[in-house]
Amino acid sequence: MTDGSFISGLRVSNMAKRIQFARTGGPEVLELVDVTPAEPGPGEVRVRHQAVGLNFIDIYFRTGLYPAPALPSGLGTEGAGVVEAVGEGVEHLAVGDRVAYAQGPLGAYAESHVLPAEKVVTLPDGIDAETAAAAMLKGLTVQYLLRQTYPLQGGETILFHAAAGGVGSIACQWAKALGVKLIGTVSSPEKAALAEKNGAWATIDTTREDVVERVRELTGGAMCDVVYDSVGKDTWETSLDCLKKRGLMVSFGNASGPVEGVNIGILNQKGSLFVTRPSLNGYADTRERLEAMAADLFARIESGEVSIDIGQRYPLAEAAEAQEALAGRKTTGSTVLIP
Ligand SMILES: NC(=O)c1ccc[n+]([C@@H]2O[C@H](COP(=O)([O-])OP(=O)(O)OC[C@H]3O[C@@H](n4cnc5c(N)ncnc54)[C@H](OP(=O)(O)O)[C@@H]3O)[C@@H](O)[C@H]2O)c1
């Protein structure tokens, strides 16, 4: 690497800034440090970031809910930019390619990051780096939730929590495009308006409405085919009560804390329900599957069916403030960090 040289218009230097944490805790544990970027090993590439995605999972790693493999640790799993170095044996990528990823090893909160090339996809011309960093993890998640975990056909009624958030904003639009009635939960009138603008069929403001009662009213007593719950602990039982008999509970996040100590008999009591706890890594687990899921997502974005709402942009150095806003329910849509 040469100091001061350029690859596809991006300046390349021998040093890179990254956010790391040496102990788990609040946002204050995040520190901005200078590192010498590693050279990619066999099967790896180094990506120079133009934008980095902010996700709730980053907070789980920072707090220790999900353990980092070692400390000090980098943070973040999603980024977009340009390939600046390619390791031995990598065939589908070359220096200068515009790329994005959502399943990197921890360390995406950085100016550049080394990761397995098999996790990296090439961006179509119509999708810029900020959009990609805002869309990859959240959009691939919506892809598997709506197209694979429960392959929605159109005509179903679903409940989707946090409908004005990053994942939720994409889900509202994608569900509408599929002809699915999405009932979204939100915590303010502004968030309700945003979710409805994005195609939610109805919204429920959890700060002043009873979720089960409203679902009963909205569905004429029929309740939901599927509930997508990323809130976790606080909403587990409410979500089960919003399902019709033999409905599917998709518990896919822990914004309020993890669901623990479940007696499986509750699924019988509440109507022979199904439950699953999926993750992106369990669905985009091969190169072929990742490519197919990304192609589906990019096609939805390029067709205009799904537009990626970047509600907030923060400089990389302000990652702690960005995480505070996300955990404090102050963000809408996606948030990106700009190196
Ligand atoms: N399993 C997977 O594969 C996967 C992949 C991606 C994301 N996720 C999960 O999906 C969820 C959404 O992720 P995101 O990055 O797009 O975040 P987000 O939805 O933009 O932000 C989280 C939202 O959750 C709601 N919320 C409800 N209770 C909360 C609480 N106690 N603390 C904080 N927020 C609370 C808030 O919306 P209101 O104020 O409107 O209630 C908040 O804005 C997260 O739980 C994440 O872990 C899972």
The ligand as a MOL file (V3000), in Angstrom:
LIG
                    3D

  0  0  0     0  0            999 V3000
M  V30 BEGIN CTAB
M  V30 COUNTS 48 52 0 0 0
M  V30 BEGIN ATOM
M  V30 1 N -31.7790 -12.1010 13.6690 0
M  V30 2 C -31.3280 -11.3690 12.6680 0
M  V30 3 O -30.9080 -11.9080 11.6430 0
M  V30 4 C -31.3480 -9.8860 12.7700 0
M  V30 5 C -30.7480 -9.1250 11.7580 0
M  V30 6 C -30.8510 -7.7280 11.8280 0
M  V30 7 C -31.5040 -7.1290 12.8890 0
M  V30 8 N -32.0410 -7.9080 13.8700 0 CHG=1
M  V30 9 C -32.7670 -7.3000 14.9870 0
M  V30 10 O -33.7530 -6.4400 14.4500 0
M  V30 11 C -33.9630 -5.3640 15.3270 0
M  V30 12 C -33.9290 -4.0710 14.5480 0
M  V30 13 O -32.5840 -3.7600 14.1970 0
M  V30 14 P -32.2210 -2.3320 13.6130 0
M  V30 15 O -30.7370 -2.2740 13.6050 0
M  V30 16 O -32.9890 -2.1090 12.3690 0 CHG=-1
M  V30 17 O -32.7650 -1.3790 14.7760 0
M  V30 18 P -34.0250 -0.3850 14.7450 0
M  V30 19 O -35.2600 -1.1600 14.4690 0
M  V30 20 O -33.6970 0.7630 13.8760 0
M  V30 21 O -34.0180 0.1290 16.2390 0
M  V30 22 C -34.6080 -0.6340 17.2520 0
M  V30 23 C -36.0680 -0.2090 17.5030 0
M  V30 24 O -36.6520 -1.1670 18.3770 0
M  V30 25 C -37.6990 -0.5470 19.0940 0
M  V30 26 N -37.6010 -0.9120 20.5080 0
M  V30 27 C -38.5710 -1.5100 21.2190 0
M  V30 28 N -38.1850 -1.7120 22.4660 0
M  V30 29 C -36.9380 -1.2160 22.5840 0
M  V30 30 C -36.0200 -1.1270 23.6590 0
M  V30 31 N -36.3120 -1.5930 24.8840 0
M  V30 32 N -34.8210 -0.5560 23.4250 0
M  V30 33 C -34.5100 -0.0900 22.2070 0
M  V30 34 N -35.3420 -0.1690 21.1480 0
M  V30 35 C -36.5550 -0.7180 21.3320 0
M  V30 36 C -37.5560 0.9670 18.8920 0
M  V30 37 O -38.6100 1.3690 18.0180 0
M  V30 38 P -39.9260 2.0390 18.6620 0
M  V30 39 O -39.4130 3.2010 19.4820 0
M  V30 40 O -40.7510 2.4680 17.5180 0
M  V30 41 O -40.5740 0.9620 19.4970 0
M  V30 42 C -36.2050 1.1190 18.2090 0
M  V30 43 O -36.1590 2.2410 17.3570 0
M  V30 44 C -32.9220 -5.4800 16.4500 0
M  V30 45 O -33.5270 -6.1050 17.5620 0
M  V30 46 C -31.9030 -6.4010 15.8420 0
M  V30 47 O -31.1950 -7.1280 16.7970 0
M  V30 48 C -31.9730 -9.2630 13.8220 0
M  V30 END ATOM
M  V30 BEGIN BOND
M  V30 1 1 1 2
M  V30 2 2 2 3
M  V30 3 1 2 4
M  V30 4 1 4 5
M  V30 5 2 4 48
M  V30 6 2 5 6
M  V30 7 1 6 7
M  V30 8 2 7 8
M  V30 9 1 8 9
M  V30 10 1 8 48
M  V30 11 1 9 10
M  V30 12 1 9 46
M  V30 13 1 10 11
M  V30 14 1 11 12
M  V30 15 1 11 44
M  V30 16 1 12 13
M  V30 17 1 13 14
M  V30 18 2 14 15
M  V30 19 1 14 16
M  V30 20 1 14 17
M  V30 21 1 17 18
M  V30 22 2 18 19
M  V30 23 1 18 20
M  V30 24 1 18 21
M  V30 25 1 21 22
M  V30 26 1 22 23
M  V30 27 1 23 24
M  V30 28 1 23 42
M  V30 29 1 24 25
M  V30 30 1 25 26
M  V30 31 1 25 36
M  V30 32 1 26 27
M  V30 33 1 26 35
M  V30 34 2 27 28
M  V30 35 1 28 29
M  V30 36 1 29 30
M  V30 37 2 29 35
M  V30 38 1 30 31
M  V30 39 2 30 32
M  V30 40 1 32 33
M  V30 41 2 33 34
M  V30 42 1 34 35
M  V30 43 1 36 37
M  V30 44 1 36 42
M  V30 45 1 37 38
M  V30 46 2 38 39
M  V30 47 1 38 40
M  V30 48 1 38 41
M  V30 49 1 42 43
M  V30 50 1 44 45
M  V30 51 1 44 46
M  V30 52 1 46 47
M  V30 END BOND
M  V30 END CTAB
M  END
